[in-house]
């Protein structure tokens, strides 16, 4: 069975999802080459709009969501469940901008813990 990319939960197509990186048939050599040329920016369609998702050095925050530029920035040192939680948090902000911060945080944390329990946190670390 084909595994879904974590961004596909929004029901939107995902560009540059790194499908080869999570494909069980990919050779270790392929994965090694991909890890050496890590991409800093991805593209996702959220509510029919093209958004860029990028890793960046951020001060005093894990991530942010810029509606004007349709840009999500995630702190570049995050990994594992923290990375997944932050990415989900910012994606929820992008998709539902009117939600209260408390609701966004609770929803993202719930999704991150479920995805972590299913083994997706290790794949979220692979930003390639």
Steps between C-alpha positions, in 0.01 A plus 500: 500500500629846409586721798364854498718803550412679827389812307237302309265500801376837372362327192704717266771398252854526634789604274855404588371263765812285487296188426816310405640566847215309667459233237608164645641398159750790490858382528718621785731665244209707369409608853863590576521721190169665587614572857809681370299744292231600745242741367417801712166579331197292413171590335153395616152596391286607794138587434579529129789744549868431444704538819874473553627316806858568598748432780661813644685636801226660707529697822270433794261270310474154351320613185287767340240542228500801263161525327608783266790305353336159555816390679544264795837509675613225738802534728783306339617326819170324572478124459267212579170569669587869558554545126179318416297688762631837380444421132146382570438808717603738221309301234186526712553877531536521121187293434278644774629852582203585724558222753606606847863429590394259776295294253781496245751385763273226632412372151866498387618324815230235466586435135874492574460248781284270284742523205793439735329190638462377141871555430490819292724711728817338366393578143422861598869537591590434138474844344625373163 
